[in-house]
Amino acid sequence: MRSKTIPYALAASVAFAVAAANPVLAEEATTAEQTINVMNKLFGTHPGKRANHAKGVVAEGSFTPSAEATRLSKASLFQGPAVPVTIRFSDATGVPTIADGAANANPHGMSLKFKLVDGSDMDVVLNSLAYFPVATGEEFRDLLKAVSESGPDAKKPTALENFVATHPAAATAGATAKSPSSLARQTYNGVNAFVFVDRDGKRQPYRFRFVPVQGEEILSPEEAGKREPDYLMAEIGPRVAKEPAKFRVLAQLAEAGDPTNDATKPWPDSRKTVDLGTLTVTKAVPNSAEVEKSLLFMPNALTDGIEVSDDPLIDARVQAYAVSFGRRSQ
Ligand code: HEM
């Protein structure tokens, strides 16, 4: 029951919270620093590892744009030809040894670094949630803090129960992310809204959706729990060596009035979805553990023709990723 109502890998967090002694947040710390402090308390501190999405595998591939993408955005990414992409798939939580099939390994992540023709990079950072449990960085910090204070011995109502009572998406978002049979058989979502700008300056808010061409294949929690601890990370390399894994890169387009500043609110499924092109994953890198150390994916690392929206979560993420990168690089 609990894992259904606890978002963003928080069921595991509750377990880790038992070991976490009453987190004290330094008054002078930024929201991002406070967030990373709570993550470290929940998941432990693991030198050189990410504060969240610590377990991952790095792969290589390419992106081929569609003709329709060119009309929506002037970004060089969409003008062709195909560009190389570095991809990192990951499990949620800051626990580098988490079992891939654990409920708390959801939402799985997919991060992409597109190598643009002008020599710059563009990043896209996705996960398998349909929508986020909270709308702001402060709320996310507060949610993690509530989890850390809501171990099995906590008095009822727990801090987490109180938080969920006033943040409805926090009760439901987690259940939208499920364990796949393969990292190549899961849909990954942008969650946050971004904005396309075309050659005439026309702006179109959208959300990314990367859909496996072979279709999604989801396991039951029982089935996922029985798989080998590394069944996802170990499978992707051999799979793509045999046959590249393809994803359709889609953009769900907002209509006037759709909120762009609230990642807890998915837009209706009836919104138009445009095919931007195809991502092809061709190989896992042989030295993934080493390569991932210097990789930093930033949700605001974009390119002319693609901009951030007014979603406050994007900057909250940028700040938190920078703090995490700073600590894991020491
Ligand atoms: C306020 C909200 C959020 C916070 C504070 C947060 C925090 C973090 C942190 C600290 C990391 C480790 C970064 C690093 O060391 O490089 C991380 C990684 C990641 N996050 Fe978030 N996150 C948030 C929201 C999201 C959302 C909305 C998504 C997906 C749409 C997402 C997907 C990911 C992924 C895929 C990674 C792994 C990045 C990699 O492969 O290097 N996060 N997050």
Boltz pocket constraint, residues with backbone or C-beta under 6 A from the ligand:
constraints:
  - pocket:
      binder: B
      contacts: [[A, 35], [A, 36], [A, 49], [A, 50], [A, 51], [A, 52], [A, 53], [A, 56], [A, 88], [A, 89], [A, 90], [A, 108], [A, 109], [A, 110], [A, 111], [A, 125], [A, 126], [A, 127], [A, 132], [A, 136], [A, 137], [A, 140], [A, 189], [A, 190], [A, 191], [A, 192], [A, 295], [A, 296], [A, 297], [A, 313], [A, 316], [A, 317], [A, 320], [A, 321], [A, 324], [A, 325], [A, 328]]
      max_distance: 6.0
